[in-house]
């Protein structure tokens, strides 16, 4: 049953289509550089270096989002599925 449908950021063919299971969640996650944070991270796949998950649009160290919600629906990610904050929170 489909509960919701909305635009996201992602990366073409990363991860590859398939069946996945959530293996961890964090209310706040860090990119590991430049103070970048992501809210409501739900990890479901393993990338070559980091986990891949559903999450909010990343924010710079000063709190500004890295992209706008108007840019949703484009490929702007290294693999994670970036969502508007309310959608990431609801999925979390």
Buried (B, 14 or more C-beta within 10 A) or exposed (E): EEEEEEBBBBBEEBBEEEEEEEEEBBEEBEBEEEEBBBBBBBBBBEBEEBBBBBBBBBBEEEEEBBBEBEBBEEEBBEBBBBBBBEBBEEBB
